[in-house]
């Protein structure tokens, strides 16, 4: 029998809201020994994900994009919009300012194989499991969960 996401996911994931102060989210990640968590609105609907990699900007800061000056004009050699987003993450004070705002999610009825493929292709460590009807975060599926399922079978 093919295992589904629902068979392996961790139900009722620890979640935060966009207005949650960043230091609170960091404490939660440390205390619960997790590397990321869903960000939900007041109704519990998924709006983002906050992970350790989102928080690295806080510590590393941001390098300005390379540019050259010709006469009095600045010509950027990389997209300055990307730099703006990085600065925002480095200076953010709330979860909403730092989170990844286009989270990749999956429904509980999907196969584990499909979930593994999505994680591999998108190079992500976790998928938030959402209810098909209302988009609420109902679980989380990590690479570790999939590996454990492989070991059990």
DAURFEN-V628557 format. One record per backbone hydrogen bond with DSSP energy under -0.5 kcal/mol. NH is the residue of the N-H (numbers start at 1). CO is the residue of the C=O. E is the energy in kcal/mol with one decimal. If there is no record, write none. Layout:
((NH | CO | E) (NH | CO | E))
This chain:
((5 | 110 | -2.7) (6 | 108 | -2.4) (7 | 4 | -0.6) (8 | 4 | -0.8) (8 | 5 | -1.1) (9 | 5 | -2.7) (10 | 140 | -2.9) (11 | 9 | -0.7) (12 | 138 | -1.9) (16 | 38 | -2.0) (20 | 17 | -1.9) (22 | 93 | -2.8) (24 | 21 | -0.7) (25 | 21 | -1.6) (26 | 22 | -2.5) (27 | 23 | -2.0) (28 | 24 | -2.2) (29 | 25 | -2.4) (30 | 26 | -2.0) (31 | 27 | -3.2) (32 | 28 | -2.5) (33 | 29 | -0.5) (33 | 30 | -0.7) (34 | 29 | -2.0) (37 | 50 | -2.5) (38 | 14 | -0.6) (39 | 48 | -3.0) (40 | 16 | -2.7) (40 | 38 | -0.5) (41 | 45 | -2.3) (44 | 41 | -2.0) (46 | 135 | -2.2) (47 | 39 | -3.2) (48 | 39 | -1.5) (49 | 100 | -1.8) (50 | 37 | -2.6) (52 | 35 | -2.3) (54 | 51 | -0.6) (55 | 51 | -1.3) (56 | 52 | -1.0) (58 | 55 | -1.2) (59 | 55 | -0.7) (59 | 56 | -0.8) (60 | 56 | -2.7) (61 | 57 | -2.1) (68 | 75 | -2.4) (70 | 68 | -0.5) (70 | 73 | -2.2) (73 | 70 | -2.5) (75 | 68 | -2.9) (75 | 73 | -0.6) (76 | 74 | -0.6) (77 | 66 | -3.1) (78 | 66 | -0.7) (82 | 79 | -0.7) (83 | 79 | -1.0) (84 | 80 | -1.9) (85 | 81 | -1.8) (86 | 82 | -2.0) (87 | 83 | -2.5) (88 | 84 | -2.4) (89 | 85 | -2.0) (90 | 86 | -2.4) (91 | 87 | -2.1) (92 | 88 | -1.1) (95 | 20 | -2.6) (96 | 18 | -3.1) (97 | 94 | -0.7) (98 | 94 | -0.8) (98 | 95 | -1.0) (99 | 95 | -2.8) (100 | 49 | -3.0) (101 | 99 | -0.7) (105 | 103 | -0.6) (106 | 128 | -2.1) (108 | 130 | -0.5) (110 | 107 | -1.6) (112 | 3 | -2.5) (115 | 111 | -2.0) (116 | 112 | -2.7) (117 | 113 | -2.2) (118 | 114 | -2.4) (119 | 115 | -2.4) (120 | 116 | -2.4) (121 | 117 | -2.9) (122 | 118 | -2.7) (123 | 119 | -0.8) (124 | 119 | -1.9) (127 | 141 | -2.8) (128 | 104 | -1.1) (129 | 139 | -2.6) (130 | 106 | -2.5) (130 | 128 | -0.6) (131 | 136 | -2.4) (135 | 131 | -2.1) (137 | 44 | -2.0) (138 | 129 | -2.9) (138 | 136 | -0.6) (139 | 129 | -1.5) (140 | 10 | -1.9) (141 | 127 | -2.8) (143 | 125 | -1.9) (146 | 142 | -1.6) (147 | 143 | -2.3) (148 | 144 | -2.6) (149 | 145 | -2.0) (150 | 146 | -2.0) (151 | 147 | -2.1) (152 | 148 | -1.9) (153 | 149 | -1.2))
